[in-house]
Amino acid sequence: MGVKGYQGTSLLDFPGRIASLVFLGGCNLTCPFCHNPALVLAPQEMPDCPPEVLLADLERRRSFIDGVVISGGEPTLDPGLQELLESIKKLGLQVKVDTNGLRPEVLERLFAAELIDFLALDLKTAPGRYGELHSGPVDGKALERSIDLLLASDVECELRTTCVPGLVAEEDIRILGQLVRGARRWVLQQFVPHHALAAEMNHLDPYPAQKMNALAALAGEFVGEVTIRGL
């Protein structure tokens, strides 16, 4: 395992907690709107932080942080993820994982081992459209299995959708809503047209506030709470 990025503290990434943020490289999607393209396209070119260095620093910080956020890229691709989470939990810190949900078997194993305290699951568009997010085929059923797994668990969670024009519309929210019906919280994020993986996305106008509010109202028909982030 090589940690590709590590930074100080954040509240947004772990709601209600002060956390350190860790990035792992590699992804099984190439979303055109991704804001971490280097982690997706060329993780081997980014410097590694050895796990032992990371853990030593977290131990020094544990008097003033509550937990650690593991993001990416896609963390569930890393074969050393479980070992890393076990080491973090031994420090008495909570763990949040950001995931696209395409490796439900990994999530099931981590849930069973009680290594995740908070999961942020990205719902990028309707599962049937996931092929638009990658250069190869994507199994949208894997996302549905992760959703079912999460809804059946006691793990605190946040569902997230970045509302990208052309990729997320009313029908996509409606399809996703049927899959996540009964979930506690769904966050709709405003698309930011900067630093995107695909150059054409840098010139795409985001949805106006009125449209974001309409999507949020629709999402609210399926879950307990909807929040708009980024307006």
N, C-alpha and C positions, 0 to 999 in steps of 0.2 A: 504493500500500500504506500502511496505517496500523496500526502495532502497538498493540493495545488494552490490553496489560498487560505489565509487565516487572518482575522482582524478582530479588533477590540470588542466593544460591547454594542448591543442593539436591543431595543424594546419591540420594534415593529415585527421583527422576525420571530419573536417568541412572546406573544402577547402576555403582558402582566409580569414578565420576568426580565431580568438583566442577563444577557447571554453573550457568549463569544460565538463568532460565526466562522465555520469551517467549510471550505469548498473542496469537493472531489471532482476529478476530471473525467471526461467521457460521457456520452449520452447515446440512447437508442432512438432519439428523435433529432431532427434538424429543423426545428420550428423556425420559420422565416423571421418571426418577430423576437427571437431569443436575444436577450441583452448580455449573455455571457458566451459569445461565439467562440472565443479562444478556448474555453473549457470544453466546448463541444467539438470543434473542428481540429484543434491541434493541442490537446492537453500535454502531449509529450514535449512540447516546446516551452512549457511553463515550469518554473523551478519547483522542486519538491520540498516540503517541510517534513522531515522524518517524524514518524509517530511518537518516538520517545521524546523528541524536542517539544512537540505539541503538548503531550501529556504533562511534561515537567512545567510548562508555562501555565497550563490549566490548573495545576496543583497550586501554583503561586497565586493564581487569581481567585481561587475558590472561596476566599473569605468575602469577596464582594460581587461574585456572579452567582446566579441561580442555576444556570444550565448552559448547554451548548447546542447550537443549531448546525445540523449537517445538511449542506446544500450542494448544488452542482451547477452544470452537469446533472447526472442522474446517480445519486449515491448508491442505489441498490445494485448497480453493476459492479461495484468494487468488491472483490472477494474478501478483503480484509475488514469490511464494514462491521460485521458482528463482533469481531475481536476488539475493534476500536470502541464500539459502544459499551462493551463489557468493561473496558478500562476506564471509560468516562464515568460509568455508573459506580465503579469502585471508589471514585473520588467523591462520591456523594452528590454528584451533579445530575440535574434532569437533562433529558435529551429530546430535542425536536428534530424531525427529519422532514425535508421537503422532497416530494417524489411525484413523478408523472403517473405512477400506478400501473406501469406495464410489466412489473415483475411481482405479481401477487404472492408467489411462492416464497419470496424473500420476506415480504411483509408478514406473512403468516408465521414464519419462523421467528422473526424478531418480536412479534406480539406474544408468541408463546413463551419466549424467554424473558418477557417483561422488560425489554430494553428500550422501548419508546414510550415517552410520556405525552407527547403531542405530535400529531401527524398533520402536515399540510399537503393535501392532495390536489394537484392541478387538474382541472377539467378543461382541456384546451378547446374542445369543440365537441359536437356529437360524435360518439364512437365510430360511426360509419364513415366519418370524414377524416379519420386519423391518417389515412394514406396521403393526405395533402400536406402532412407535417413532416414527411421524411422522403428520402430518395428511394426507399424500398418499402415492401409491404409491412403493415403494422396490424397486429391483432387487437382490434378494439374490444374483443371479449375479455382480454386480460384486464383492461380498465374496469369493466363491469364486475369482474371477480374481486378486484381490489375494493371497489365501492361496497359490495356486499360484505366483504370481510371487515371493513372499517365500521359500517353501520351496526354490525353484530358485536363489535368489541366495546370495551369500556375506555378505550384510548381517547383522550381529548383530541379534538380535530378541528380543522378549518378546511372547507372546500374553497378553491380559488379558480376563477376564470378571468383571464385577460380578454377584454372585449375588443377583439381585432376586427375592424370592418372587412367584410368578405369571408371571414372565418367563423364569426360568432354573430348570429342573428336570432330573431325571436324563435324560429323553429328549432335551432340548436339548443337554446335555453330550455325550451319545452321538452325536448328529448332528454336532456340531462336531468331536468327536474323530475321526470318520471323515474329515473334511476336512483336519485338521491332523496326521494320523498321521505319526509320525517327526520332528515338531518337537522342538527341544531343551527349550524351557521354556514352561510355561503357568502363569500366575498367576491364582488365583481370589481375588477381592476381596470382602470382606464389605460388604454394602449398609449404608450409613449413612443413617438416616431424618431427615436435617436438610438444610435449604436446597435441597430438590429443586425441580425445575421445576414439577411437578404437586403441588398442595397436598395431595392425598390421600396422596401418598407420604411426607409428613412424619409420618404416623401409622401407617405400615406396620412391623410388627415384623420385624427381620432374622432370617435363619435362625440357629438355635442352633448351637453349635460342633459338635455331633454330626452335624448335617446337612451342614455345611460340610466336615467330614472325609470324609463319605460321598461327596460330590460330587468331592472331591479324589482319593479312591481310584479313582473311575470315570474321571476325566480321566487318571490315571496309567497306565491301560491303553493309552493312545494316544501319549503323549509321554515324553521322557526324564526330565523333572523337573517336579513340580508344587509350587507354593508357595502357601500361603494367606496373604493379606495383610489385616490389620485385625482379627484376633481378639484 
